[in-house]
Every structure is written in structure tokens, then in C-alpha cells.
Amino acid sequence: MEPVKEAFLAILVKGLTHANFPEMDGLLKKVALGTLTVDEEGLLIKGLKDRVDNPGNFTSQVELDAATILPLLMRIIAAEKALGVSPGLAVLKNGKR
């Protein structure tokens, strides 16, 4: 994973970690460590969607944004791993989108 994506992922995880959500915190820790399973990813994405759908659980708009962005970033990282390169680099190498 590129250092900038790794740093962005860490910022999102930190922003979403709360002592009052221990199950989610455990899943977020696994995201940071790169050890999240496919089943756990489904649970995490569902939990984040629940947070977005119930914004009363949020302390700030930044946290709401982080809950929206994290699943998207996880998808981008998974696509990069499957391709073996960054999707942006694949476009540059192939010369087409």
C-alpha cells in the first residue's frame, strides 16, 4: 500500500475509534493491521453504514465523513491488491481508462 493511502487509512481509523464501540474498534484495529477478514469487512461496513444513517451517534461532521470514506478507501486498496498495481498506474500503463 502506498504511504499516502496508509496514512489516510490511519487517520480515518483513528477518527472512528471510540471506547463506547468496542466491537467496531476491534474491527477498525484489524483494518489498520491489514488482518480484516471478508466476513469482518461486511460487519464493519454495515456498522459504518449504521453510523452514517444515525448521525446522532457522531460527535462531528468529520466523523460522519470518515465513516463514509473508509469503505471507499478499503475498496480502492482491495482493487490495487487484485491488480498488483495502483488503478491509476494501470491506466497510465495501458493508456486508456
C-alpha positions in Angstrom: 0.0 0.0 0.0 1.3 3.5 -0.8 2.4 5.5 2.2 -0.2 8.2 1.5 -3.1 5.7 1.5 -1.7 4.1 4.6 -1.6 7.5 6.4 -5.1 8.3 5.2 -6.4 5.0 6.4 -4.8 5.5 9.8 -6.4 9.0 10.1 -9.8 7.6 9.2 -9.5 4.6 11.6 -8.3 7.0 14.5 -11.3 9.3 13.8 -13.8 6.4 14.0 -12.3 4.7 17.1 -14.3 5.2 20.3 -14.3 3.5 23.7 -18.1 3.1 23.6 -18.0 1.0 20.4 -15.7 -1.9 21.4 -16.8 -4.3 18.6 -16.3 -1.6 15.9 -13.0 -0.7 17.5 -11.8 -4.2 17.2 -12.7 -4.3 13.5 -11.1 -0.9 12.9 -7.9 -2.2 14.6 -7.9 -5.1 12.1 -8.3 -2.6 9.2 -5.2 -0.8 10.4 -3.2 -4.1 10.8 -4.4 -5.4 7.4 -5.9 -8.5 9.1 -9.6 -7.9 8.5 -11.4 -11.0 7.0 -14.1 -10.8 4.3 -16.8 -11.5 6.9 -15.4 -8.9 9.3 -15.3 -6.4 6.5 -19.0 -6.9 5.9 -19.7 -6.3 9.6 -17.6 -3.2 9.6 -19.2 -1.8 6.5 -22.7 -2.5 8.0 -21.6 -0.8 11.3 -20.3 2.2 9.4 -23.5 2.5 7.3 -25.5 2.4 10.6 -23.4 5.2 11.9 -24.0 7.3 8.8 -27.7 6.5 8.8 -27.9 7.5 12.5 -25.8 10.7 12.7 -26.9 11.2 16.3 -24.1 8.8 17.2 -21.5 11.2 15.8 -19.6 13.9 17.6 -18.7 15.8 14.4 -19.2 16.0 10.7 -15.6 14.8 10.3 -16.5 11.5 11.9 -19.6 11.2 9.6 -17.3 11.8 6.6 -14.8 9.3 7.9 -17.5 6.6 8.1 -18.5 7.4 4.5 -14.9 7.5 3.1 -13.4 4.4 4.9 -15.3 1.8 2.9 -14.5 3.5 -0.3 -10.8 3.6 0.5 -10.9 -0.1 1.5 -12.4 -0.9 -1.9 -9.7 1.1 -3.7 -6.9 -0.7 -1.7 -8.5 -4.1 -2.5 -8.7 -3.3 -6.2 -5.0 -2.3 -6.1 -4.0 -5.6 -4.5 -6.1 -7.6 -7.0 -4.4 -5.7 -9.9 -1.0 -5.8 -8.3 -0.7 -2.0 -9.0 -2.5 1.2 -8.3 -5.5 1.6 -10.6 -4.2 5.0 -11.6 -0.9 3.4 -12.6 -2.8 0.7 -14.6 -4.5 3.5 -16.6 -1.1 5.1 -17.3 0.4 1.8 -18.4 -2.5 0.8 -20.6 -3.0 4.3 -22.0 -6.8 4.1 -21.6 -9.4 4.4 -18.9 
